[in-house]
Structures are given as C-alpha cells and as structure tokens.
C-alpha cells in the first residue's frame, strides 16, 4: 500500500488546562492542494504548528513521509516547507542572499545552493528582483519570497499559513496561481479561514472546529454537504402558484418573476422528474430547471455548529 506523505494519529494539544485540539486523525496521499479550514481559534494553527515541528504536541503522533516527528524531527523537517502567516524575512538582505541563507538552513548541499536559489526564484517569479533588498519589495513580492524559502529544498510537503492575507486583489490572484503551480508535483496544505480562498484553490478540505476534525473530503463533497432543498424553474406558460404547490414533494413555491419560480421541496424527493413530467403533461413549457446549492457560508456555519459566522 502507498505510504502517506503525512499521517496524523490521535493528535491532541493542551495549553495549560484548555485543550486546543483533541484526537485529530487524517492522512494525506495526494499531490495537490488541501485546505485546512476553520474559524479563528478553531485549532488550525495549533495543528499546523505541530505538523511543522514548531510545537510539541501533548498527545499523538505525526509522520512525515513515514518519519515519526518525535523520533527524528530533523529528518522529518527535511520533507517540509513552511510559510508562517508573517513571512520570516531578513529585510536587510537581498533576495538571493536571503534564499541562499535559507538553503543553508535547510541543509542543501553547498554545491547545489546556487541552482536551488535560481530554481526557487524562477518558479516564484522573482528572478528580476534577485539583487533587491527585501525591505524594498511590495507585500506581494515579499510573500513570493516567503514561498520561495518554503520550497528552496524541494520538500514533498509545503504548509502555507494564510498566504494571501493582506494582499490586494491582483496580488491574491497571482499568489493563487503560484500555489497551484507549486502543488503540481507536491502536496500543499493551505491554512485559512477565508472561504473564497478554499473555493478558488483547494482540491480537498479538512475542517477543524472547536478542536475537533468535523469534515474531511473533496471540494465537491464539501459543496454538497448540505442536501439541496430548493430549485429555480422557468416556465414559458406558467400555471398558478397553487397548481405548482400541488406537485407531490413540493413544500412551497415563491414567485421570483412572472415566469420564474423558486420551488422548495422535501429531502430525498425525486422532484426534478416530477416537475418535468407535470410540465409536459400540462403544457407549462419548462425551459430551465436549476438546483440551488448551499453557499459555502451556510456549509461552514453548519459544520461549525453556529447560527452565523464570526467575523
């Protein structure tokens, strides 16, 4: 059986008397982007910091590429690239000086440091700034340098904590594209509480709330976590709302426009076929039918057990 790139077993951590996370279990096999989702204070940062060796857990084990973090942390870290929420930059160094320093810290062989720096700068689109001081770069390019230091040693697993935080819309799009490129040949864990970032970049999602893993699955599974209960229909020859409500399984009908209606239905009902068949039989001339999916905000709120999202 294929060995997971990351394996987390019964991971728990306590600050003083308060448990930040409890009994977190998951494995990562696939290349691509995994979103670690959760509201502020849910336990994301604690989980991520333990996985990167920044924090020693109270209980449980973390394996990186088969290496137990407790038993051989240095070997485990050789397989990890990490970008904290605030990039660890030495702003009085130039880009190439800083990346060469990071390569040394990551135990890149001396004769390979120059090529590693050039490769990381090229991949992150910062080669033309190689001689510029870090403090003279924009926030977006500083973030690119932060990502470059995370991949300088070509790790199998890269962890990015809120990588688009504080960037303008154009910079966000550029960083998203960069993350997707990096994830082409490795696993990337993207930690965020911003739902649009998850939707735009991630293939799989793991969600932590109140210290517990409450969801693990694909983006499609997340989008369909709440079963649809309404659909929109367009009828060129519409009947009365009362007649629509007589269809078996229909709970309520709202008029959107003269020919567009929102139909609420009971779960598990095969409502689409009933509407299509009834429309044909009664000459309603159905031209469009669309199932309304729950918004990411609604799904997030359901999983976190809250009636509304916190800001």
N, C-alpha and C positions, 0 to 999 in steps of 0.2 A: 504494500500500500504506500502511496506517495506520502512523504513526510511533510507536515505543515510548515510553512515559513514562520508562523507564530502560533504558539499554543499557550493558552491561559487557563490554569486549573485552580478552581476554588479560591480565587483571589479576593482577599479582604484586607482592609486597612482601617486603622483606628487612630484618630487624633485625640489624645487624652482619653476621654470617656465616650467620645462621639465616633460612631462608625461612619466613615466616608463612603466606603463601598463594601458590599458583602456578597461573597460566593459568586463572583463573576467567572463565567466559563465560556470560552469560544476558541475557535481555530481559524486561521487564515491560510488558505491554499492558493487562491487565485492571484494572478497578476492583475493589476487594475487599481481602482480607487475605492477604498472602503471609507464610508463616512461614520465617524464616531459622534453621534448626535445626543444632545441633551440640553436642558435648560441650565442657566448659571447655577452652580453649586450642586449639580446632579451627581458629580463624581467623575466627570470626564477627565479633568486634569490630573486627578489622583491616579486613575487607571493608566493614563498615558505616561506620566512621570515614572511610574513603577516599570512599565514596559520598556522605557528607555534607560533605566538604571539610575535615574535621578533620585529616586525614593525607594527605600527598602520596605517591602510590604510586611504587614503584621502576620498574615497567613497566606498560604497558597504558593503556587509556582508559576514562573514564566519561562518558556522555552523559545529561543530564537534560533531558527534553522537547526533544531534538535539540541541546542546547547542550553543547559539549565543556568539561568541567570545567577542564582545564588552560588552555584558551584564554580563557575568560570565567567565572571562578569566581563573581563576584558575580551575574551573570545566572542562572547555574545554581542558586545558593543561593536565589534568589527563588522557585524552584519547590519548595523542600524545607522541610519542618518536621521538627525533630529533638528527641526527648526522650531524653537520656542516661539511663543506669541510675540515677544520682542526679540528680534534677531541679535545674536551675541557678537556685535561688530566692534572692532577697534578702529574708531573713526579717523585716527591719525595715520593709518596705514593706507597704501594704495590697494586697489582691488587685487592685483596679482600678489603683492606682499602678504595680504591677509589670507588669501586662499592657499598660498604656499605654506604659511604657518599652520593653517587648519589641516593640510595634508600631512605635515609632520606629526601633529597631534593624533591623527588617525592612523599612524604607523605605515603610511605609504612609503615604499622603498625610495631612498634618496634619488636614485637614477630615474625614477618614474614620476617624481613630483612635478616636473615641468610639463610633461604631457598630460598629467591628471588635471593640472590647473587650466591648461589650454582647452581640454575637453569640456570641463565644467563651465568655463566662461562661454564657450561656443554654444553649448546646449542651453544655457540660460540667457543668451543674447546680450552679454556684457563685455565681449572681447574689445569693443571700441572704447571702453572705459577702463582698460587694464591699468593704466598709469594714473588714473584719477584718484584723489583721496576719497575715502568712503564718506566723509562728512560733507563732501560737495555733491553727492548724488541725491536725486529725488527719492522720496519714500518708496516709490515703485521699484526703482533700481536697487535701492538698499535691500528690499525684500528679495529681489533676484539674486543678489549676492548671498543673502541668507540661505536661499535654496541651494545655491552652488556649493556652499560649505557643507550642506547636508548630503550631497551626492559625490563629493570630491574623492571618496574612497570606493565608489561604486558599490554601495551596500545593496543587499537583497530587499531590505525593508526600510521605507522612509516615512517618518512621522512629521506631520505639519500641523502646528497648532495655530488656528485662526490665521491662515496665511494671507487672507485678503483684508484683514482688519485695518481700517484707517486709510484705505486706498480709494482713489477716485474711480468712477465707473469705467473709464478706459483702462486704467491700470488693473482693475479687477478682471476684466476680460482677458488681458494679456497674461496675468498670473494663472488664470484658469487653463488657458491653452498650454502654458508651460507645464503645469501639473499633469495634464493629460499626456503630454509627450514623455515626461519622466516615468509615468505609470505604464508605458508601453511594454517595458521589459523588467518591471519590478512591482512589488506591492507597495501601495501608498496608503497610509492612514491619515485621513483628514479630519481633524477635530474641530467642531464648530457648533454653535447654537443658532446659526443663520440658515433657515430652511432653504432659501433660494440657492445658497452655495451647494447644499447637498443635492438639490434637484438638478443643478447645472453641471455637476462634475462627477457624482458618485455612481458606481455600479451596484454596490451593496451597502447596507446600513446596519449598524449596531447602535441601539439607543439605550442609554443609561439614564435612569430617573430615580432619585432618592436612594442612590447607591446600589440599585439592582438593575440587571440587564432585562429590559422589558420588551425588546424587539431585536430579532436577528434575521435578516433576509435580504432579498434583492430589492432594487428600487421599485420594480413593478409590484412586488408583494407589499411593500410599504404603501404605495399609492392606492392599493386595493384592500388595505387593512380594514377599512370600514365599508361594509357592503352598501352599494348604491341603493337609494330608496326613492329616487325621482328621475324623471327623464323629460326632455323637451320634444314636443312634436309640432309639426307644421302641417296643417290641413287646408287644402285649397277650397274645399266645400265643407266647412266645419259645422258640426251639429251644436246643440246647446251644451253647456257645461253639465247639466243634469244628465243628459244622454251619455256623455263620456264617463260620468261617475258610475254608471250602471254596469260598466265592464267589470267582470269578475277580477278581484285582486286590487282594484283601484280604490285608494283611500280618500283622495282629494284631488281636485283639479283647479288650478288657478289660471286665469286668462292673462297672458303676457301682452299679446296684441290681438287684433281681430282674428288672426289665423294661426297664432302661436300659443301653445298651452304648456304649462308645467304640470306633469302628472305624477302624483305621489302614490306609491304602491307598497303592498305588503312584501316583506322579505321572502325570498325563495319562490316568488310567483314568476311564472313564465309570461310576464306582462307584454313583452315585445311582440311575440307571435299573436297574442290575443288582440292587441291594438291593430296590427297589420291585417289580420283576418276580418276583424269587425269593420275596418275602414273599407276593405274591398267589398264586403257584403252590403254595406250601406251607402257606398258611393261617396265617402268623405274625401277621397283623393289625397291620401297621405303622401307627402313629398319628402319629409325628413323626420328622423327619429334619433335622438342622441341621449345616451345615458349620462347623467350628471355624476361625475366623480367627486368625492370629498376633497376639500382643499388640504394642502399639507398642514396648514394651521389646525384644522379640525382633527386630523390624524394625530398630530403632535399632542394636542390637548387631551385626546382620548387615551393615548399611551401614557401620558404623564399623570393621568388621573385628576386633571384640573379642569375647571369650567372655562378658564380663559388663560391665555399665555401671559407669562410675565414679560415685562419689557426688558 
